[in-house]
Amino acid sequence: MSTEIEYRSGDATLPQASGPRIIAHVCNDAGGWGAGFVVAVSRRWRQPEAAYRAWHRDRATSGFALGALQLVRVEDELWVANMVGQHGIRKRNRTSKASGDAPVRYEAIDRALASLADEAVALRASVHMPRIGCGLAGGRWDVVEPLVTRNLTGRGVAVTVYDPV
């Protein structure tokens, strides 16, 4: 069973659906949390940041790596999926423009989405996200969208992508 990605304007931290829901986003592998979509996540819940920081701190034994997924329950029937799909943090130069190669790692996002699909199917959850990997990670949605389609909607998981208003 395949479904289409639903696109809507709004806040991905306020998923517009009933039943079990997962909010998915991309994190870096450097342990940094504090810019981009995670700011909105941290405004609503403290658990995803605390879990991510502990996961990174214990990375020698925790399974933290590019392509890994961490599911953090934040409310009844609501989880945040920390997906490690960005290598490092993009540096800024003196003119505030991004410099260097984009830190997005599409293969890692693909692996994390495959794990997310398993969790979403088991929980019978819909998935809600911004255009993952396409903000500070520097990715392109025309590359990420097929990964979402293959891994999630291709397995019958309802996905809503939110564009900020």
C-alpha positions as CSV (number, residue, x, y, z in Angstrom):
1,M,0.0,0.0,0.0
2,S,1.5,3.3,-1.1
3,T,0.3,6.8,-0.1
4,E,1.4,10.2,-1.3
5,I,3.2,12.8,0.9
6,E,0.8,15.4,2.1
7,Y,2.3,19.0,2.0
8,R,0.9,21.7,4.2
9,S,1.9,25.1,5.7
10,G,2.3,25.1,9.4
11,D,4.4,24.0,12.4
12,A,5.8,20.5,12.2
13,T,5.9,20.4,16.0
14,L,2.1,20.6,16.0
15,P,1.2,17.5,13.9
16,Q,-2.2,17.7,12.3
17,A,-3.5,14.2,12.8
18,S,-5.1,11.9,15.3
19,G,-3.6,8.7,16.7
20,P,0.0,7.9,17.1
21,R,2.3,10.4,15.5
22,I,6.1,10.7,15.1
23,I,7.8,14.1,14.4
24,A,11.0,13.3,12.4
25,H,14.0,15.6,11.9
26,V,17.7,15.4,11.1
27,C,20.5,15.8,13.6
28,N,24.2,16.1,13.2
29,D,26.8,13.6,14.3
30,A,28.9,16.3,16.2
31,G,26.7,16.5,19.3
32,G,25.5,20.0,18.4
33,W,21.9,20.9,19.2
34,G,20.7,24.5,19.2
35,A,20.0,25.8,15.6
36,G,17.4,25.1,13.0
37,F,14.3,22.9,13.6
38,V,15.6,21.6,17.0
39,V,15.0,25.1,18.5
40,A,11.3,24.6,17.8
41,V,11.4,21.1,19.2
42,S,13.2,22.2,22.4
43,R,10.6,25.0,22.9
44,R,7.9,22.3,23.2
45,W,9.8,19.5,24.9
46,R,13.0,19.0,26.8
47,Q,13.3,15.2,26.4
48,P,14.5,15.1,22.7
49,E,17.5,17.3,23.4
50,A,18.4,15.5,26.6
51,A,18.1,12.1,25.0
52,Y,20.2,13.2,22.0
53,R,22.9,14.7,24.2
54,A,23.1,11.5,26.3
55,W,23.1,9.4,23.1
56,H,26.0,11.4,21.7
57,R,27.9,11.5,25.0
58,D,27.7,7.6,25.2
59,R,28.3,7.1,21.5
60,A,31.0,4.5,22.1
61,T,28.3,2.1,23.3
62,S,25.0,3.8,22.4
63,G,24.8,3.1,18.7
64,F,25.0,6.8,17.9
65,A,26.3,7.2,14.3
66,L,25.3,8.5,10.9
67,G,22.1,6.8,9.9
68,A,21.0,6.0,13.4
69,L,17.5,6.7,14.8
70,Q,16.5,7.5,18.3
71,L,12.8,7.6,19.1
72,V,11.9,9.8,22.1
73,R,8.4,9.7,23.6
74,V,7.2,13.3,24.4
75,E,3.5,12.9,25.0
76,D,0.9,10.2,24.9
77,E,0.9,8.9,21.3
78,L,3.6,11.4,20.2
79,W,7.3,10.7,19.6
80,V,10.2,12.7,18.2
81,A,12.6,10.9,15.9
82,N,16.2,12.1,16.2
83,M,17.8,10.9,12.9
84,V,21.5,11.4,12.5
85,G,21.8,12.4,8.8
86,Q,24.3,15.3,8.9
87,H,28.1,15.0,9.2
88,G,29.4,17.8,11.4
89,I,28.1,21.4,11.4
90,R,28.4,23.8,8.5
91,K,30.8,26.6,9.3
92,R,29.9,30.2,8.5
93,N,32.4,32.7,7.1
94,R,32.7,36.4,8.0
95,T,30.0,37.4,5.6
96,S,27.5,34.9,7.2
97,K,27.3,32.8,4.2
98,A,27.7,29.1,4.5
99,S,31.1,27.8,3.5
100,G,32.4,24.4,2.6
101,D,30.5,21.3,1.5
102,A,27.0,20.7,2.7
103,P,27.0,18.4,5.8
104,V,23.9,16.5,4.7
105,R,24.5,12.7,4.2
106,Y,21.7,11.3,2.0
107,E,22.8,7.7,2.6
108,A,22.5,8.3,6.4
109,I,19.0,9.9,6.0
110,D,18.0,6.9,3.9
111,R,19.1,4.4,6.6
112,A,17.4,6.4,9.4
113,L,14.2,6.6,7.4
114,A,14.2,2.8,6.9
115,S,14.5,2.4,10.7
116,L,11.8,5.1,11.1
117,A,9.5,3.2,8.8
118,D,9.9,0.0,10.9
119,E,8.9,2.0,14.1
120,A,6.0,3.8,12.4
121,V,4.6,0.6,11.1
122,A,4.9,-1.1,14.5
123,L,3.3,1.9,16.3
124,R,0.7,2.4,13.5
125,A,1.9,6.0,13.5
126,S,1.8,8.8,11.0
127,V,5.1,10.7,10.4
128,H,5.3,14.5,10.4
129,M,8.4,16.5,9.4
130,P,9.8,19.7,8.0
131,R,11.8,19.2,4.7
132,I,14.4,17.1,6.5
133,G,18.0,17.6,5.7
134,C,17.3,20.7,3.6
135,G,17.8,23.5,6.2
136,L,21.2,23.8,8.0
137,A,22.3,20.4,6.6
138,G,22.2,22.0,3.1
139,G,20.4,19.2,1.3
140,R,18.1,19.3,-1.6
141,W,14.4,18.2,-1.3
142,D,14.4,16.7,-4.8
143,V,17.0,14.2,-3.4
144,V,15.4,13.7,0.0
145,E,11.7,13.4,-1.2
146,P,12.3,10.1,-3.0
147,L,13.9,8.6,0.1
148,V,10.8,9.6,2.1
149,T,8.6,8.1,-0.6
150,R,10.5,4.8,-0.8
151,N,11.0,4.3,2.9
152,L,7.8,5.6,4.4
153,T,4.9,6.2,2.0
154,G,6.0,3.2,0.0
155,R,5.3,1.1,3.1
156,G,1.9,2.7,3.7
157,V,3.0,5.2,6.3
158,A,1.2,8.5,6.1
159,V,3.6,11.4,5.9
160,T,2.9,15.1,6.2
161,V,5.6,17.6,5.3
162,Y,5.2,21.1,6.8
163,D,6.5,24.3,5.3
164,P,6.8,27.2,7.7
165,V,4.2,29.9,7.2
